[in-house]
Amino acid sequence: MVIKMKKRNNCRVLGKSIPAWLVLTTLASAINTAYAADTVDLGTAGTQFDSGSTEASDPKTDPTAKGRAAAVAPTQTSLDATQPESIINKSFIEDTKSPVTDYTAAAAVAPGVSGGVSANGPGLGEAKNVLRGFQDGEYNVTYDGIPWGDTNGPTHHSTAYFPASVIGGVTVESGPGNASNMGQATFGGSVNITSNPLTSTQAVSPYFAYGSWNTRLEGATYNSGTIGQLGDVRYSVDVQDMASDGARKNMGVGAQNYNLKLEKPLGSSTLFTIFLNHHDNFYYQNDNDKGMTVANTAIYGKDYGLGTDPTKANYYGYNLTHKNTNFHYARLQSELGGGWAIDSNAYYYDYHNNTGSSSANTGSSPTAGESSVYLTTAHVATLGMPGYIKTNEYNIFGNIFKATKKFDDNLMRVGVWVEQAYTHRSRTDFDLLTGAANYDQTAVPGVYTTYNNVQYEQNSSWFQYQPFAEFEWAATKSLTITPGIKYMNTLLNVQALVNQSSRVPQTLTEDFTKTLPFLTANYKINPQWSAYAQYAQGMLVPDISYYQSSGASNTNIAPQTSTNYQLGLVHKSDRIATSGDIYYIDFANKIAQDPTSSSSNPVYYNQGAVVYKGIEGQITYALLNGYSLYANGSINHATSKDTGLEIAKAPETTTTLGVLYKKGALFGSLMYQRTGTQYALDGQLYKMGPQSAADFNIGYVIKHPGMGAKSLRVQLGVYNIFNNQDYLSVKPANSNGTTSASDLFQYQPERSFMTSAKLDF
């Protein structure tokens, strides 16, 4: 039989009560109804742009934008920037990306950024970004200024929370930002997602899409417009359903998303925002899937995924993951008078992953069938289908609070980010044919034999806070200097009956702290040119995996840190929007395994350092008659200080080229992206070739098509038009960098298309 996975209650908090500090900070914000006539720049707590109530995220509404080039630029940098950034607006995402895409594909267009491609098709499988060689988990991802991510390290599931319909824009910040940038991993930068802005007019917008691999999407968005009878309330509701067979055989996916955003003015100087997002998705994939060997690829094809024979471990029915997530916040922004303002954002998000999988790596062994399982603690072997049920669930509460004070042309910001997380993880072995326990685990001293079908049963939590202060000093009319300081503190707790990896009982508490200085400057050379400089430190809290060893008590590690030095230029005129930067990042306290410890009982320590350095640039040139040209590129180096050799998974170059057209009702684009060579292993071992793909989109907007509709937007997208199936990743079998017949590869999906239509009433 196929084991059915239990669906979890989305609102369960693992037996924990809501922290008192969260209730108090939320109440303190909610009871504040003071008003003032002065206009104060609230800024944001986690990014350099506001995610509040603006009508649109298009650069046309940005007071720092200059002319046609800024209006059509795929990526651009603000003239007020204090570090390298790439602002990607919703219009570009809609015009050039698949309607079922995710934030990683949008971020990948920025200079120095790679990844954002899933082997199962655009938006149909999890994808990761790499920023200048910093891997997912070494930089922040935020939504409306709120950092989010896994609790076993700040990594991210691109398909688990925010589909394209609820993304209003993406900004890539290549650096720690100012002191007010929040997150566990300011170490490598930030990918900042914003929600859709609300509109002042009422609208109903159903949308549909269909394309390759039987991919379909249907949904609708309702914008209430401003409702005067309810005190100028406005809100939007978005509901969507997506399903696809996937680019890889028998690896179907499905997802539903429900989203609500509401804004209510409280008097003339206070705005209250509620945001609710629920996402539910499933997919068929072996939990151990790392790719295919070359030999199996030749037999089964690059699109092999799972099989249909229930006597084999690669049967899709044995390999199913179901996830549901929630992401909610309540934000209060208020001007208090006398130049003072507050911004309080209380949030909650959760993640529930229930995975059923066969134990075999079905990619490396597509014909894997029945194997021996053990049905008693005496390890009596019998025929069966080894597999397991894996659970990963966490609940996170937090609040980002800041206060600002306006002093003529200067601005002070102070505040604090506080967060509490609770996590439960488990993996239990079963015979997938009968549902009987499979006592397959090796007996470990201190672990009862009755747990020998449990690979891990672990609870963990963290409490972290980050107070900060910064001061924007207008040294002259043209020069703004912003010094700042932030203190990071994270308290990590593990209570495991059977700890992950080591399988021993584990109880530990680790406390990590660091004070981080910041200094940025922006100089307006003239109305079209600005220059910026940044000195900033970042910190990356060690994740829980370093303490999943029976030698965890001997692990004594400090957080990894980065010191960033960056210089850049920005230019915006009617025809040109361009920027460029150079950077040097000193990464210290790199964590590595002590070579004197064993792989089964590792001990970790701080080893050496890495230097990241490079140059980046982006330019949009607006031609006549609606055409524009776009290009960006980066040259990056990430080398070990000890050896001088390149580290793993850090592309040497990134390149994007594009031709865009938008005039009247017609729009279109041809975009080409290339990621340069990189190494699969540290020390310049196992060199990987470049990856590239080109996408083409064309669309038309029909005004007043009938049936009372105001407009009909139709679009055709063709992705990977040259059908280039470079490999996306490789898992080498040998640690010395030599190739092996057992090396595993994953490949770019083949050429695909999507058609879409959207009506506005």
C-alpha positions in Angstrom: 0.0 0.0 0.0 1.0 3.6 -0.4 1.4 5.4 2.9 -0.9 8.4 3.2 0.5 11.5 4.8 -1.3 13.3 7.6 -2.3 16.9 6.8 -1.3 19.3 9.6 -3.3 22.0 11.2 -2.0 25.3 9.8 -2.6 27.2 13.0 -0.9 24.8 15.4 2.0 26.3 17.4 3.6 23.1 18.6 2.2 23.5 22.1 3.7 27.0 22.6 1.8 30.1 23.6 2.2 33.4 21.7 5.2 35.3 23.3 4.2 38.1 25.7 6.6 40.5 24.0 4.8 40.1 20.7 1.4 40.9 22.3 2.8 43.9 24.1 4.5 45.4 21.1 1.5 44.9 18.9 -0.9 46.4 21.5 1.5 49.3 22.1 1.4 50.1 18.4 -2.4 49.6 18.0 -3.4 52.0 20.7 -1.3 54.8 19.3 -3.7 57.2 17.5 -1.7 60.4 17.7 -1.8 62.5 14.6 0.6 65.2 13.1 0.6 67.4 10.1 4.3 67.0 9.3 5.3 64.5 6.6 7.9 62.1 7.8 9.8 59.5 5.7 9.1 56.3 7.5 11.4 54.3 5.4 11.3 50.6 6.1 12.7 48.2 8.7 14.3 45.8 6.3 14.8 47.4 2.9 15.7 50.7 1.3 12.3 51.2 -0.2 8.7 51.5 1.1 6.3 48.6 0.8 3.3 50.5 1.9 0.4 52.1 0.1 1.9 53.4 -3.1 -0.3 53.1 -6.2 2.3 51.4 -8.3 5.8 49.9 -8.2 6.7 51.1 -11.7 9.7 53.4 -11.8 7.5 56.1 -13.4 6.3 56.8 -9.9 9.8 56.9 -8.4 10.9 60.5 -7.8 14.5 59.4 -8.5 13.6 58.0 -11.9 14.6 60.0 -14.9 12.9 59.6 -18.2 12.0 56.8 -20.6 15.0 54.6 -19.8 14.0 54.3 -16.1 10.4 53.5 -17.1 11.4 50.5 -19.2 14.6 49.3 -17.5 14.5 45.6 -16.5 16.8 46.4 -13.6 18.0 49.8 -12.2 19.6 51.5 -9.2 18.1 54.5 -7.4 20.0 57.7 -7.5 19.7 57.6 -3.6 21.4 54.2 -3.4 24.1 53.5 -0.7 25.0 50.1 -2.0 24.7 48.1 -5.2 21.0 47.3 -5.9 18.8 46.1 -8.8 15.2 47.2 -8.7 13.0 44.9 -10.8 9.4 46.1 -11.2 6.2 44.1 -11.6 5.7 45.2 -15.2 9.0 43.6 -16.3 8.2 40.4 -14.4 4.8 40.1 -16.0 6.1 41.0 -19.5 9.0 38.5 -19.5 8.5 35.7 -17.1 6.2 32.7 -17.0 2.9 33.4 -15.1 3.7 30.4 -12.8 7.2 31.7 -12.0 8.7 32.5 -8.6 10.9 35.2 -7.2 14.2 33.5 -8.0 13.6 33.8 -11.7 13.0 37.5 -11.3 16.1 38.0 -9.1 18.3 36.1 -11.6 18.1 38.9 -14.1 20.2 41.2 -11.8 24.0 41.5 -12.4 26.0 39.1 -10.2 22.9 36.8 -9.6 22.6 33.3 -11.1 20.2 30.4 -10.6 16.5 30.7 -10.6 16.0 27.7 -12.8 14.2 24.5 -11.9 14.8 21.2 -13.7 11.0 20.6 -13.6 10.2 23.8 -15.6 9.8 27.5 -14.8 8.1 27.9 -11.4 7.3 24.1 -11.3 10.1 23.1 -8.8 12.3 24.7 -6.2 15.1 26.9 -7.4 17.8 28.9 -5.7 19.7 32.1 -6.4 23.4 32.6 -6.0 24.6 36.2 -5.2 28.2 36.8 -6.2 29.0 33.3 -5.1 27.0 33.5 -1.8 24.7 30.5 -1.7 21.0 30.4 -0.5 21.2 30.6 3.3 24.1 33.1 3.1 21.8 36.1 2.3 18.4 37.3 3.4 15.1 37.0 1.5 12.4 39.4 2.8 8.8 40.0 2.0 7.5 43.5 2.7 10.6 44.0 4.8 10.1 40.8 6.9 13.0 38.2 6.7 11.7 34.7 6.2 13.3 31.3 5.8 13.8 27.8 7.2 14.8 27.3 10.9 17.6 24.8 10.1 19.4 27.8 8.5 18.0 30.7 6.6 17.5 28.8 3.4 14.3 29.2 1.3 11.7 27.2 -0.6 10.9 29.2 -3.7 7.5 27.5 -4.3 6.3 27.4 -0.7 5.0 30.9 -0.1 4.7 33.5 -2.8 3.6 32.8 -6.4 4.0 35.4 -9.1 0.5 36.8 -8.6 1.4 38.2 -5.1 4.8 39.6 -6.1 4.7 43.4 -6.7 8.4 43.7 -7.4 11.9 42.4 -6.4 14.9 44.3 -5.3 18.3 42.6 -5.0 20.6 44.4 -2.6 24.2 43.2 -3.0 25.5 44.0 0.5 24.5 44.2 4.1 22.7 47.5 3.6 22.3 49.9 6.5 22.0 49.1 10.2 18.2 49.0 9.7 18.4 46.0 7.3 17.1 43.1 9.3 17.7 39.3 8.9 19.8 36.4 10.1 22.0 36.6 7.0 22.9 40.2 6.2 26.2 38.4 5.6 25.7 38.2 1.8 23.0 40.7 0.9 19.2 40.5 0.5 16.6 39.6 -2.1 13.6 41.8 -1.2 10.1 41.0 -2.4 7.2 43.4 -2.1 3.5 42.7 -2.2 1.2 44.2 -4.8 0.2 47.8 -4.1 -3.4 48.6 -3.6 -5.3 50.8 -6.0 -7.8 53.6 -5.4 -10.2 52.3 -8.1 -12.3 49.1 -8.0 -11.3 46.3 -10.4 -12.0 42.6 -11.0 -9.3 40.7 -12.9 -9.7 37.1 -13.8 -6.6 35.5 -15.4 -5.8 32.2 -17.1 -2.7 30.5 -18.5 -1.9 27.2 -20.2 1.3 25.8 -21.6 3.8 23.0 -21.9 3.5 19.8 -19.8 -0.2 20.4 -19.4 0.5 23.4 -17.1 -2.5 25.4 -16.3 -3.2 28.4 -14.0 -6.5 30.1 -13.2 -7.2 32.8 -10.7 -8.8 36.2 -10.0 -7.9 39.4 -8.3 -10.4 41.8 -6.8 -9.4 45.3 -5.8 -12.0 47.1 -3.8 -10.7 50.6 -4.5 -11.1 53.3 -1.8 -14.3 52.8 0.1 -15.2 56.1 1.6 -18.2 54.7 3.6 -15.7 52.6 5.5 -13.2 55.3 6.3 -11.2 55.0 3.1 -10.5 51.3 3.5 -9.1 49.6 0.5 -8.2 45.9 0.0 -7.4 43.3 -2.5 -8.1 39.5 -2.7 -6.3 37.1 -4.9 -7.2 33.4 -5.4 -5.4 31.1 -7.7 -5.0 27.4 -8.6 -2.1 25.9 -10.6 -1.4 22.3 -11.8 1.2 20.8 -14.1 2.6 17.4 -15.1 6.1 18.9 -14.9 9.0 18.9 -17.3 10.3 15.7 -15.7 8.4 12.5 -16.2 5.7 11.7 -13.5 6.8 14.6 -11.4 3.5 16.5 -11.3 2.9 19.6 -9.1 -0.1 21.5 -7.9 -0.7 24.6 -5.8 -3.4 26.9 -4.4 -2.9 30.4 -3.0 -5.2 32.7 -1.1 -4.1 36.3 -0.4 -5.7 39.3 1.3 -4.2 42.7 1.8 -6.1 45.5 3.5 -5.2 49.1 4.4 -7.2 51.3 6.8 -6.3 55.0 7.5 -6.7 55.8 11.2 -7.1 59.6 11.1 -4.9 61.7 8.9 -1.5 60.4 10.0 -1.8 56.7 10.7 -2.1 53.7 8.4 -2.9 50.2 9.5 -2.2 47.3 7.1 -3.2 43.6 7.4 -1.7 41.0 5.1 -2.8 37.3 5.0 -1.3 34.7 2.7 -2.0 31.0 2.7 -0.3 28.6 0.2 -0.8 24.9 -0.3 1.3 22.8 -2.7 2.3 19.3 -3.5 4.7 17.6 -5.8 6.0 14.1 -6.7 9.7 13.8 -6.3 12.1 11.3 -4.6 13.4 12.9 -1.4 16.9 11.8 -2.3 16.9 13.0 -5.9 20.3 14.5 -6.7 20.1 13.9 -10.4 21.0 11.2 -13.0 24.2 9.4 -13.9 25.5 9.9 -17.5 24.7 6.3 -18.3 21.2 6.4 -17.0 20.6 9.7 -18.8 21.6 8.1 -22.1 18.9 5.4 -21.4 16.1 7.3 -19.8 16.6 10.9 -21.0 17.4 14.2 -19.3 13.7 14.6 -18.4 13.5 11.4 -16.3 11.8 11.8 -13.0 9.8 8.9 -11.6 8.1 5.8 -12.8 4.7 4.2 -12.9 5.5 0.6 -11.7 4.4 0.1 -8.0 6.8 -2.7 -7.6 9.7 -0.3 -8.0 11.1 2.3 -5.7 10.8 4.9 -8.4 7.0 4.6 -8.4 5.6 8.2 -8.2 3.0 7.1 -5.6 5.8 6.4 -3.1 7.4 9.8 -3.5 5.0 12.6 -2.6 5.6 15.9 -0.7 2.8 18.0 0.6 3.4 21.5 2.1 1.2 24.2 3.5 2.3 27.6 4.7 0.9 30.8 6.1 2.5 34.3 6.1 0.7 37.1 7.9 1.5 40.5 9.3 -0.2 43.5 10.9 1.6 46.8 10.3 1.0 50.2 11.9 2.7 53.3 10.6 2.0 56.6 12.3 3.4 60.2 12.4 3.3 61.4 16.0 4.2 65.1 15.5 7.3 67.0 16.2 9.1 65.1 13.5 8.6 61.7 15.2 7.1 58.6 13.5 6.8 54.9 14.3 6.5 51.8 12.2 5.6 48.5 13.8 5.2 45.3 11.8 4.1 42.2 13.8 4.2 39.0 11.9 3.6 35.3 12.0 4.5 32.6 9.5 4.6 28.8 9.5 5.7 25.9 7.3 4.4 22.3 7.4 6.2 19.8 5.2 5.0 16.1 5.1 7.2 14.0 2.8 6.8 10.4 1.9 9.6 8.8 0.0 11.3 5.6 -0.9 14.7 5.2 0.6 16.5 4.6 -2.7 17.9 7.4 -4.9 15.7 6.7 -7.8 17.6 9.0 -10.2 20.8 7.1 -9.8 19.0 3.8 -9.9 15.7 4.2 -11.9 15.1 0.4 -11.9 15.4 0.1 -8.1 12.8 -2.4 -6.9 12.0 -4.3 -3.8 14.7 -4.6 -1.1 15.1 -6.1 2.3 13.4 -4.4 5.2 13.4 -5.4 8.9 10.1 -5.9 10.6 11.4 -6.6 14.1 14.0 -5.2 16.5 15.8 -8.5 15.9 16.5 -7.4 12.3 14.7 -10.3 10.7 14.8 -9.5 7.0 11.9 -9.8 4.7 10.9 -8.5 1.3 9.4 -5.0 1.2 9.7 -1.5 0.0 11.9 0.6 2.3 10.8 4.2 2.7 10.0 6.8 5.3 7.8 9.7 6.4 9.5 13.0 7.0 8.0 15.9 8.9 9.4 19.4 9.1 7.2 22.1 10.7 8.0 25.4 12.3 6.1 28.4 13.6 7.7 31.9 13.8 6.5 35.0 15.5 8.2 38.4 15.3 8.0 42.1 15.3 10.0 44.8 13.6 9.7 48.1 15.4 11.4 51.4 14.5 11.0 55.0 15.4 12.2 57.9 13.2 13.0 61.5 14.1 13.2 64.3 11.5 15.8 67.0 12.1 15.5 69.5 9.3 17.4 67.7 6.5 18.6 64.9 8.7 16.9 61.7 9.9 17.5 59.4 12.8 16.3 55.8 12.9 16.2 53.5 15.9 14.5 50.2 16.4 14.6 46.5 17.2 13.8 43.3 15.5 12.6 40.5 17.8 11.8 36.9 16.7 10.8 33.6 18.3 10.8 30.3 16.4 9.7 26.7 17.3 10.6 23.7 15.2 9.8 20.0 15.1 11.5 17.6 12.7 11.2 13.8 12.5 11.8 10.9 10.1 10.5 7.4 10.6 11.2 4.4 8.5 8.4 2.2 7.1 7.7 -0.6 4.6 5.8 1.3 2.0 3.9 -1.8 0.9 2.5 -2.7 4.3 2.9 0.4 6.5 4.8 -1.7 9.1 7.7 -0.2 10.9 11.1 -0.8 9.3 13.8 -1.1 12.0 16.5 -0.2 9.6 18.6 2.2 11.7 21.8 1.0 13.3 21.6 0.7 17.1 23.3 3.7 18.8 24.4 3.6 22.5 21.9 5.6 24.5 19.1 5.2 22.0 16.5 2.6 22.8 16.2 -0.2 20.3 12.5 0.7 20.0 13.6 3.8 18.2 15.6 1.9 15.5 13.0 2.8 12.9 13.5 6.5 13.8 16.3 8.4 12.0 15.6 11.5 14.1 13.0 13.1 16.4 14.1 16.6 17.1 12.6 19.8 18.6 14.5 23.1 18.5 13.9 26.8 18.9 15.6 30.1 18.7 15.0 33.6 20.2 16.8 36.4 18.5 16.8 40.2 18.7 18.6 42.9 16.7 18.5 46.5 18.1 19.9 49.2 15.7 20.4 52.9 15.3 21.5 55.0 12.3 21.6 58.6 11.4 21.2 60.1 7.9 23.3 63.2 8.0 22.9 65.7 5.2 26.5 66.9 5.3 25.9 69.2 2.3 23.0 69.6 -0.1 24.6 66.9 -2.3 26.3 64.6 0.3 24.4 62.3 2.7 26.4 60.2 5.1 24.8 57.4 7.2 26.6 55.9 10.1 24.9 53.1 12.0 25.3 50.2 14.4 23.5 47.0 15.0 23.7 44.3 17.7 22.8 40.7 16.8 21.9 38.1 19.4 20.6 34.6 18.7 19.9 32.0 21.3 19.6 28.5 19.8 18.1 25.5 21.7 18.0 21.8 20.7 16.1 19.1 22.6 16.2 15.9 20.6 15.1 12.4 21.7 17.0 11.2 18.6 19.1 14.0 17.1 19.2 14.4 13.4 22.3 12.8 11.7 24.0 11.6 15.0 20.9 9.7 16.3 21.9 10.3 19.9 19.8 12.2 22.5 20.9 15.8 22.5 20.2 18.9 24.6 22.2 22.0 24.0 22.0 25.8 24.1 24.2 28.1 22.0 24.3 31.9 22.2 25.7 33.9 19.3 26.3 37.7 19.4 28.0 40.3 17.3 28.1 44.1 17.1 28.1 45.3 13.5 29.2 48.8 12.4 27.9 50.5 9.2 28.9 53.6 7.2 27.4 54.6 3.9 27.5 57.7 1.8 25.6 59.0 -1.3 26.8 62.0 -3.3 24.6 63.7 -5.9 27.1 64.8 -8.5 24.3 66.5 -10.5 20.6 65.7 -11.2 21.6 62.8 -13.4 24.6 61.3 -11.6 25.2 60.1 -8.1 28.0 58.1 -6.4 27.9 55.9 -3.3 30.3 54.1 -1.0 29.7 51.5 1.7 31.6 50.0 4.6 29.5 47.4 6.4 29.8 44.3 8.4 27.5 41.3 8.2 27.0 38.1 10.2 25.8 34.6 9.5 24.5 32.7 12.5 25.7 29.0 12.5 22.8 26.8 11.5 21.6 23.7 13.4 23.4 21.2 11.2 26.7 21.9 13.0 25.2 20.4 16.1 23.8 17.2 14.7 26.7 15.1 15.7 27.6 13.1 18.8 30.6 15.4 18.9 28.5 18.5 19.1 29.7 19.2 22.6 33.2 19.6 21.2 32.1 22.0 18.4 33.0 25.5 19.4 32.4 27.9 16.5 31.9 31.6 16.1 29.5 33.1 13.6 30.9 33.7 10.1 31.3 37.4 9.3 31.8 39.6 6.3 33.4 43.0 5.9 32.2 44.8 2.8 33.8 47.6 0.9 31.8 48.9 -2.2 31.9 51.8 -4.5 29.4 52.6 -7.3 28.1 55.1 -9.8 24.5 55.7 -11.0 23.3 57.6 -14.0 19.7 58.3 -15.1 18.7 60.5 -18.1 15.9 60.4 -20.6 17.6 57.8 -22.8 19.9 56.0 -20.4 19.6 54.3 -17.0 22.9 52.8 -15.9 25.0 51.9 -12.8 28.1 50.1 -12.0 30.1 49.0 -8.9 33.2 47.4 -7.6 33.3 45.4 -4.4 35.7 43.6 -2.0 34.3 41.4 0.7 36.4 39.8 3.4 34.6 36.6 4.6 36.0 35.5 8.0 35.5 32.5 10.3 34.6 30.1 7.6 33.2 26.9 9.2 34.7 23.6 8.3 34.9 20.1 9.6 37.9 19.3 11.8 40.0 16.8 9.6 40.8 14.8 12.7 37.1 14.0 13.3 35.2 11.3 11.4 32.5 11.9 8.8 30.1 9.9 11.1 31.0 12.0 14.1 32.1 15.4 12.8 33.4 18.3 14.9 33.4 21.8 13.4 35.7 24.7 13.8 36.4 28.1 12.2 38.9 27.7 9.4 40.5 30.4 7.2 38.6 33.0 5.2 37.4 33.7 1.7 37.7 36.9 -0.4 34.9 37.9 -2.7 35.7 40.6 -5.2 34.4 41.8 -8.6 32.9 44.4 -10.8 29.3 44.7 -11.9 27.2 46.9 -14.3 23.8 47.3 -15.8 22.5 49.6 -18.6 19.2 50.3 -20.4 19.2 52.4 -23.5 15.8 53.7 -24.7 15.7 53.9 -28.5 12.9 55.5 -30.6 9.5 54.0 -31.4 9.2 51.9 -28.2 12.4 49.9 -28.5 15.1 49.6 -25.7 18.3 47.7 -25.3 19.4 46.2 -22.0 22.7 44.6 -20.9 24.3 43.7 -17.6 27.3 41.7 -16.5 29.6 40.8 -13.7 33.1 39.4 -13.2 33.4 37.7 -9.9 36.1 36.0 -7.9 35.7 34.0 -4.7 39.0 32.6 -3.5 40.3 31.0 -0.3 42.8 33.1 1.6 44.7 30.0 2.6 45.1 28.5 -0.9 44.3 31.3 -3.3 42.0 28.9 -5.2 38.4 29.4 -6.2 35.7 28.1 -3.9 32.7 25.9 -5.0 29.5 27.1 -6.7 30.7 30.7 -7.4 30.2 31.6 -11.1 33.1 33.5 -12.6 30.8 35.7 -14.7 27.1 36.5 -15.3 25.6 38.1 -18.4 22.2 39.3 -19.4 21.3 40.8 -22.8 17.9 42.0 -23.9 15.8 43.7 -26.6 12.5 45.1 -25.3 9.5 46.7 -27.1 6.6 48.5 -25.5 4.4 51.0 -27.4 0.7 51.4 -27.3 -1.0 48.0 -27.0 1.9 45.9 -28.1 4.8 44.7 -26.0 7.6 42.1 -26.4 11.0 41.0 -25.3 13.9 38.8 -26.2 16.1 38.1 -23.1 19.3 36.0 -23.0 21.1 35.0 -19.8 24.4 33.2 -19.3 26.1 32.0 -16.1 29.8 31.4 -16.5 32.0 28.5 -15.4 32.2 27.4 -11.8 33.6 24.6 -9.7 31.5 21.9 -8.0 34.1 21.5 -5.2 36.3 23.9 -3.3 39.9 24.2 -4.4 39.1 24.6 -8.1 38.0 21.0 -8.3 35.5 19.6 -10.8 35.0 22.5 -13.2 31.5 22.9 -14.5 30.7 24.5 -17.9 28.5 27.6 -18.5 24.7 27.6 -18.5 22.6 29.8 -20.9 19.1 30.2 -22.0 17.0 32.7 -24.1 13.3 33.6 -23.6 10.9 35.3 -26.0 7.6 37.0 -25.0 5.1 38.9 -27.0 1.7 40.3 -25.9 -1.1 42.7 -26.8 -3.6 44.7 -24.8 -7.1 45.0 -26.3 -9.1 47.9 -25.0 -12.9 47.4 -24.4 -13.1 43.8 -25.8 -16.7 43.5 -24.9 -18.7 41.8 -22.1 -18.2 45.0 -20.0 -14.4 44.4 -19.8 -12.1 47.4 -19.7 -9.2 45.5 -21.3 -8.0 42.1 -22.3 -4.3 41.3 -22.1 -3.0 38.3 -24.1 0.6 37.0 -24.1 2.7 34.2 -25.5 6.0 33.2 -23.9 8.6 30.8 -25.2 11.3 29.8 -22.7 14.7 28.3 -23.5 13.9 28.9 -27.2 17.2 27.3 -28.4 16.4 24.2 -26.3 19.7 24.3 -24.5 19.8 21.6 -21.9 23.0 22.4 -20.0 23.3 20.7 -16.6 22.2 22.9 -13.7 24.0 21.0 -11.0 26.4 18.1 -10.4 26.9 16.0 -7.3 30.4 14.5 -7.7 30.9 11.0 -6.3 34.6 11.7 -5.5 35.8 14.5 -3.2 39.1 14.8 -5.0 37.5 16.3 -8.1 38.0 13.4 -10.5 35.0 12.4 -12.6 33.2 9.2 -11.9 30.5 7.1 -13.5 28.5 7.7 -10.3 28.4 11.5 -10.7 24.8 12.8 -10.7 23.5 15.6 -12.9 20.4 17.7 -13.2 19.6 19.5 -16.5 17.8 22.6 -17.7 14.2 21.8 -18.9 13.6 21.6 -22.6 12.0 24.4 -24.6 8.5 25.3 -23.3 5.7 27.8 -23.9 3.0 29.5 -21.9 -0.1 31.4 -23.2 -1.9 33.7 -20.8 -4.9 36.0 -20.8 -6.1 38.6 -18.2 -9.3 40.5 -18.2 -9.9 43.7 -16.3 -13.4 44.7 -15.4 
